[in-house]
Amino acid sequence: MLEIKDIRKSFGKTEVLKGVTLTVNKGDVVVILGPSGSGKTTLLRCIDFLETADSGDLVFGDIRTPLNKAHKKTILEVRRKSAFVFQNYNLFNNKTAIENVAEGLVTGRKIPREEAYRTARNALDKVGLSDRYDYYPSQLSGGQQQRVGIARAVAVNPDVIFFDEPTSALDPELIGEVLSVMKKLAKEGMTMIVVTHEMSFAQDVATHAVFMCGGVIVEQGTPKELFINPKEERTKKFLKRILPAADYAI
């Protein structure tokens, strides 16, 4: 469904992505792991054209384009087929939850207002916020704000949702409610690419796990392959730091 080939990206003299290739099939939950600075977020942003890659190619359904020379129309087509959930919610503070979800449908996709609000209500219901339609972000917890962000992504009925460390800004007690929504989406067959440090989610939900370090994919495979029997030394060292010793073999 989605394939990226040899993505490269530098910021000044710092090469952040050094030729990353990845294939995602429909219904996959791909979890991207790795230390800070390994290029995970930049990879997601390049795929969705929030950053312009220096080189590389994208195949997304019937869309085929070089990432550094994509036409505006092609970029719009990619964004219409995808959705992005950010670390820090990116909600409009002066709009209610339902307005935040409906806004992109009305202004970006030209959906009639009544239909957009009906879709927004359904999306908020899906993430467990049926009693928070008219609440402003300042009246919501961090977990609830992030669930509004997920509802906004779900509302556009995307082919794939990109999650950029969706729980990293949350207090520990709020992480579970966001992961629960993501697990529900996975069970419903939503294709997702998730940058995360939540190892339990990666182990329990992912269909494919990717370990990045230093701007390259060091190792990838099923969660069982990556967590139980990693082959690369860099992967083993990373897992040893973040997982109980009993959870994998080295």
N, C-alpha and C positions, 0 to 999 in steps of 0.2 A: 504494500500500500504506500509506504514512504521509504525512500532510500536517499541517503546522503553519501556523496563520494568525495573523498580527499579534501575535506574542508580545511582551509588554512586561514588564520587570522592573526594579525599582529597589531599591537598598540605601540606606536613608535618603534623602538628597537626590540621590544619584548614580544616574542612569538608565543601566543597563547594557545593556538590550535595548530598542530603540526602534521596535518593530514589525517583527518578522522573520517572513517567510513562506517556506516551503520545502516542496517535494514530493519524496518519495523513492519510487521504484518498486522492485518486487521484483527482487532481484539487483543493485541498484545498489551501487556503492562510492562514497559521497559523501565527499569530503575537504574539510574546512573549514580554511581558512588565514587568517592575519592576525596582526597584532602583539599582544603581550601587552596585556591589558586591553580587547580588542575585543568581549568577550562570548561567545567561542566555548564555553568550558567551562560558563558559566551557561546557554547555550542547551541543551546536552546534558542538564544536570541538571534543567532545567525540563521537558523532554520526558519524562523518566523519573520525574518527581515527587520528585526528590531536593531540589529547590527548588520553592517554589510561585510560579508566575508571577502577576503582578498582573492580567494579562488575556491573552486569546488563546484559540484553539480548537485542539483536536487531533482528527484523524481517523486512526484506526489500524485498518485492516481494517473490521470492523463496529462498532468503538468510536467514538463521537462524544461529545465532552465539552468544556465550557469548562475551561481549565486551572486557573483559580482557584477553581472550585466542583466539582471532581470528587469523587464519592463514594468512600469507602474501597474499596468493591467494584470500582469502575472502575479505581482506582489499582492494585489487586492484579492485575486482568486485564491491564493494560498491562505490569506487571512480569513477569507469567508469559509474555508474548509477546516479551520483550526480555531483554537481558543487558548488563551494564556492566563494562568493563575500565578500571580506575583507573590514574592515574599511578604511584602508590606501592604497587601490588600488593594491599593490603588483605587479606593472608593472616592466618590465625590462627597465631601463632608456636608455640603448644603443640600443633599438629596437623601430621601429615605431609602430604605433597603429596596423597596419595589421600584422606586425611580432609578436607582443605580442599575438594577437588572434590565429595566425596560429601555433605558436611555439609548444604548447601542442598537437595540432592535429598531427603534423609531428613527434615529438620526443616521445610523450607519447602514442599516439594511432596508430602510424605507417601509417598514411593516406598519400597517395602520395601528393607531394608538390603542384601540380597544383590544385588538389581537395581541399586541405587544404586552399589554398589562395582563392579559389572561395567561400568556406564556410565562411571564415573570412570576406570577402567583404559583403556577405549577412548578417552576424551578425552585422557588423558595420552599414550597411544600416538600420537594424531594430532599432538600438538605436540612429539613427539620426546623424551618423558621416560619411556619404558617401563622405564628402569633407575633411576628416581628415585621410585618409588611411596612408599617408606618413609622418605624424607629429609624432615627438618624445614626450614622456611625458612632458618634460620641455617646450614644445610649446603648451601644452593643459591646460585648466583650470582644477581645481579640479573636477568639475562636468563632464567634458569631459573625464578625466582620469577614473573616476568611471564608466562612460558609456562604456569605453573600457573594464573595468573589467567585466561588465555585458555581453558585447558582447562575451568575452572569455568564460563565463559560458554558454551562449546560444549556442555557436558554437558546443559544444560537445553533444547537444541534450539530456540533462539529464532528468531523471525521476523526480528529485527534485533539486531545487536550495536553498542553505542555504545562507542567507544574514545576516552578522554580523554588525549591526548598519551602514548600507551603506552610511548614510548621516552625520554621526557624525563628520567627518573631514572637512566638507564643510562649506563655508561661507553661510549665510542664503539665499542670492540671488541665489545660485546655487542648493539648495536642490530640488526645484520644478522640474528641468529638469530630475533629477535622479528618483524622485517619479513618474513622468509621464511615464517614460520607464517601471518602475515596474508595474504600473497600466495597461499598455498595455499588458504586459506579463500575468498578472492575467486574463484579459479579454480573452486572447487566450487559457486559460486553463492550464497554467504552474503551477505545484505544487510548492509552496514556503513555507519555514519556515523563518520568518523574526524577528530578534531581532531589535527593534527600539524604539525610543522615539517620533516618529512622530504620534501623536494621530489622526490627520485627516486621514492619510493613514490607520491606524488601524480601524478607524470607517467606512471609506468609502469602503475599499477594502477587508478587512479580512473576511473570512468565519468562523474563529474560533479564539478566543482571549484567551490568557493564561497570568495570572498574577503570577509571581514568586517573592518570598521574602525569604531570609534566606536559600536558597538551596532547597526549596520545591515549588511545585505548590500550591498556596494558593486557587486559584479560576480559573475556566475556563468556557467557554460557547460561545455563539454567541456574536458578538460585542454589540448587543442591550442588551443582558442580563448583560454583564460585565460593560458596560458604563452607561446604563440607570438605572439599578437596581442591583448594586453589593450587595452581601450578607455578605461578610466577612469584618470585621472592618479594617483590614490591607489594603484591596483593596480600601475601601472608603477613607482612609487617603491618600493613594497614589494618587488617582484620584482628590481629593480635592486640592492637591498641584499643579497639572499640567493641570487641566481642568477648564474652566469657570463654575461657579456654576450651570448655566442654562443647562449645557450639561449632567447632570446626576442627579439622585435622591438619596438622602441619608436620 
